[in-house]
């Protein structure tokens, strides 16, 4: 019970920090320079500018239908986390004290505003919440129109960012597009972490030697698959392992040392959990054996 309460407290602390960072990106960088982000936040900025009503009112009001849909589509944790994150962002964007723009250099605004906004949204997503109802729309539409969730979100956001050209001018709309991509990449970085993981599949005649070297030199577990070559119709042994971005170069050198002709495929891994092997565990096991 105590552990569960601790988890909930940490989640809400992270949600608060995420909402605060997103608000800083909006209030100190984007909004004073007439730039927007995509999604509900972007629509809210446009609506607030055109109507002169508070931004927070639109952020909450426009998200309500999607929070209700998300409750049935995704679950209770998403609902409560999103309600809190959206409310916190609305509160932090309320101008109790007028704050001047941090800078008027549009290049700096797009970069640092996008980073702050993306980092905030990323923290909220990691805590199972959201600030953007367009993702819920995409989840509902994707199975019906055979377009991926990411593609639907991209189409919606290009429409929103394009609309800003009629309100703030086309130069600002183009800078807003840059902001969107900076925020998008920052979200990826926050979600995946700086220490990005790679999955590698290796096919080689020296698979046993390569596997042993990876285990003892890198301290990584290796899984063996048995497959049949489609062209040669011979049995093949395939190695699979996951390493960090920093360890990838070392793994390549190991494979090349044992078999310069080995075939490798390398892919980005979104997240990694569990696993028996790590360097400390293997060193401990080796010391016990000696």
C-alpha positions in Angstrom: 0.0 0.0 0.0 2.8 2.4 0.9 4.6 1.6 -2.3 1.4 2.3 -4.3 1.0 5.7 -2.6 4.6 6.5 -3.3 4.2 5.7 -7.0 1.1 7.9 -7.2 2.9 10.8 -5.5 5.9 10.5 -7.9 3.5 10.4 -10.9 1.8 13.6 -9.8 5.1 15.3 -9.1 6.3 14.4 -12.6 3.0 15.5 -14.1 3.3 18.9 -12.3 6.9 19.4 -13.5 5.8 18.4 -17.1 2.9 20.9 -17.1 5.2 23.6 -15.7 7.9 23.1 -18.3 5.2 23.1 -21.1 3.8 26.3 -19.7 7.2 28.0 -19.6 7.7 27.0 -23.3 4.4 28.5 -24.2 4.4 31.7 -22.0 8.1 32.7 -22.2 8.8 31.7 -25.8 6.0 30.8 -28.1 2.9 32.8 -27.3 4.6 36.3 -27.0 6.2 35.7 -30.4 2.9 34.5 -32.0 4.1 30.9 -32.5 2.0 27.8 -31.8 2.4 24.1 -31.3 0.2 21.4 -32.9 -2.8 19.6 -31.4 -5.3 21.0 -28.8 -2.7 23.4 -27.4 -2.2 25.0 -30.8 -5.9 25.3 -31.4 -6.3 26.8 -27.9 -3.6 29.4 -28.6 -5.4 30.5 -31.8 -8.8 30.5 -30.1 -7.4 32.6 -27.2 -5.8 35.1 -29.5 -8.9 35.6 -31.7 -11.4 35.7 -28.8 -9.2 37.4 -26.1 -10.4 34.7 -23.6 -7.9 33.0 -21.3 -5.7 30.3 -22.8 -6.4 27.9 -19.9 -10.1 28.0 -20.6 -9.7 26.6 -24.1 -7.0 24.1 -23.0 -9.5 22.6 -20.5 -12.6 23.0 -22.5 -11.3 21.5 -25.8 -9.7 18.6 -24.0 -12.9 17.5 -22.1 -14.5 15.4 -24.9 -11.2 13.6 -25.6 -10.6 12.9 -21.9 -14.1 11.3 -21.8 -13.3 9.2 -24.9 -9.9 8.3 -23.6 -11.4 7.0 -20.4 -13.3 4.3 -22.3 -10.6 3.7 -24.8 -7.4 3.8 -22.7 -8.4 3.6 -19.0 -8.7 5.3 -15.6 -5.0 6.0 -15.1 -4.9 7.9 -18.4 -8.1 9.8 -17.4 -6.9 11.0 -14.0 -3.4 11.8 -15.2 -4.7 13.8 -18.1 -7.2 15.7 -16.1 -4.5 16.7 -13.6 -1.9 17.6 -16.3 -4.4 19.6 -18.4 -5.6 21.4 -15.3 -2.1 22.1 -14.2 -1.1 23.5 -17.6 -4.2 25.7 -17.6 -3.3 27.0 -14.1 0.4 27.7 -15.0 -0.6 29.6 -18.2 -2.9 31.9 -16.3 -1.2 35.3 -16.2 -1.4 36.3 -12.6 1.6 38.5 -13.2 2.5 39.7 -16.7 5.6 38.0 -18.0 7.6 39.5 -20.8 9.0 37.4 -23.7 12.3 35.8 -22.8 13.7 36.6 -26.3 12.4 37.9 -29.6 14.9 36.1 -31.7 12.6 33.7 -33.6 15.3 31.1 -34.1 16.0 30.9 -30.4 12.3 30.9 -29.7 11.6 27.9 -32.0 14.5 25.9 -30.5 14.2 26.6 -26.8 10.4 26.9 -26.8 10.2 23.6 -28.6 12.6 21.9 -26.2 10.8 23.1 -23.1 7.4 22.2 -24.5 8.6 18.8 -25.8 10.3 18.0 -22.5 7.1 18.8 -20.6 4.9 16.8 -22.9 7.3 13.9 -22.8 7.3 13.8 -18.9 3.5 13.8 -19.0 3.4 11.0 -21.5 5.8 9.0 -19.4 3.4 9.4 -16.5 0.5 8.0 -18.6 -1.1 11.3 -19.2 -1.6 13.6 -22.2 -2.1 17.2 -23.1 -3.3 16.5 -26.7 -6.8 15.1 -27.5 -5.8 14.6 -31.1 -4.0 11.4 -30.2 -7.3 10.0 -28.9 -9.0 10.9 -32.2 -6.1 9.1 -34.0 -6.5 6.0 -31.9 -10.3 5.9 -32.7 -9.9 6.6 -36.4 -6.9 4.5 -37.3 -8.6 1.1 -37.4 -11.4 2.6 -39.6 -9.4 4.4 -42.3 -6.3 2.2 -42.5 -3.9 5.1 -41.6 -1.5 4.8 -38.7 -2.0 6.8 -35.5 1.2 8.8 -36.2 0.1 9.7 -39.7 -3.3 10.9 -38.5 -1.7 13.1 -35.8 0.7 14.5 -38.4 -2.1 15.4 -40.8 -4.2 17.1 -38.0 -1.1 19.1 -36.8 -0.2 20.2 -40.3 -3.7 21.5 -40.8 -3.5 23.4 -37.4 -0.1 24.8 -38.1 -1.1 25.9 -41.6 -4.2 27.6 -40.2 -1.9 29.7 -38.0 -0.6 31.3 -41.2 -3.9 33.1 -41.7 -3.8 34.5 -38.1 -0.1 35.2 -37.3 1.4 35.3 -40.9 3.1 32.7 -43.0 6.6 33.4 -41.7 5.4 32.7 -38.1 3.6 29.6 -39.4 6.9 28.3 -40.8 8.7 28.9 -37.5 5.8 27.2 -35.8 6.5 24.1 -38.0 10.1 24.1 -36.9 8.9 24.4 -33.2 6.7 21.4 -33.8 9.5 19.2 -35.1 11.9 20.3 -32.2 9.2 19.5 -29.7 8.5 16.1 -31.4 12.2 15.1 -31.3 12.5 16.2 -27.7 9.4 14.1 -26.8 11.2 11.1 -28.4 14.3 11.9 -26.4 12.4 12.1 -23.1 10.4 9.0 -23.8 13.3 6.9 -25.0 16.0 8.3 -22.8 19.4 9.6 -23.7 20.9 6.1 -23.5 18.9 4.8 -26.5 18.9 1.0 -27.0 19.5 -0.9 -30.2 18.4 -4.4 -31.0 20.7 -6.4 -33.2 20.2 -9.6 -35.2 23.4 -11.4 -36.3 23.8 -14.3 -38.8 27.2 -15.9 -38.9 29.0 -19.2 -39.2 30.8 -18.2 -36.0 27.7 -17.6 -34.0 28.9 -19.5 -30.9 32.2 -17.6 -30.7 30.4 -14.3 -31.2 27.7 -15.0 -28.6 30.3 -15.9 -26.0 32.3 -12.8 -26.7 29.3 -10.6 -26.4 28.3 -12.1 -23.1 31.8 -11.9 -21.6 33.1 -8.6 -23.1 29.9 -6.6 -23.1 28.0 -8.3 -20.3 24.9 -8.7 -22.5 22.5 -11.6 -22.8 22.2 -13.2 -26.2 19.3 -15.2 -27.5 19.7 -17.9 -30.1 17.1 -18.4 -32.9 17.1 -21.2 -35.4 15.9 -20.4 -38.9 16.1 -21.7 -42.4 17.6 -19.7 -45.3 15.1 -18.9 -48.0 17.7 -18.9 -50.8 20.1 -21.6 -49.6 17.5 -23.7 -47.7 20.1 -24.4 -45.1 19.6 -24.2 -41.3 20.9 -20.9 -39.8 21.6 -19.8 -36.3 20.5 -16.2 -35.6 21.7 -14.2 -32.6 19.6 -11.5 -31.0 20.7 -9.0 -28.3 20.0 -5.5 -27.1 22.7 -3.0 -26.3 22.9 0.7 -25.6 23.9 3.2 -28.3 27.4 3.6 -26.7 27.9 -0.2 -26.7 27.0 -0.6 -30.4 30.4 0.2 -31.8 32.1 -2.3 -29.5 29.6 -5.0 -30.5 30.3 -4.3 -34.2 34.0 -4.7 -33.6 33.4 -8.0 -31.8 31.4 -9.4 -34.7 33.8 -8.2 -37.3 36.8 -9.7 -35.4 35.2 -13.2 -35.5 33.5 -13.0 -38.9 34.0 -10.0 -41.2 31.3 -11.4 -43.5 28.6 -11.7 -40.8 25.2 -10.3 -41.6 23.7 -7.8 -39.1 20.5 -5.8 -38.8 20.2 -3.0 -36.3 17.0 -1.4 -35.1 16.0 1.3 -32.5 14.3 -0.1 -29.4 11.6 2.1 -27.9 12.0 0.7 -24.3 13.6 -2.2 -22.5 12.5 -3.8 -19.3 13.8 -6.8 -17.4 16.4 -9.2 -18.6 18.7 -11.5 -16.7 22.1 -10.5 -18.0 24.0 -7.4 -17.1 27.7 -6.8 -16.7 27.7 -6.7 -12.9 25.8 -10.0 -12.6 28.2 -11.8 -15.1 31.3 -10.5 -13.3 29.8 -11.7 -10.0 29.1 -15.1 -11.5 32.7 -15.3 -12.9 34.2 -14.5 -9.6 32.1 -17.2 -7.9 33.3 -19.8 -10.5 36.9 -18.9 -9.8 
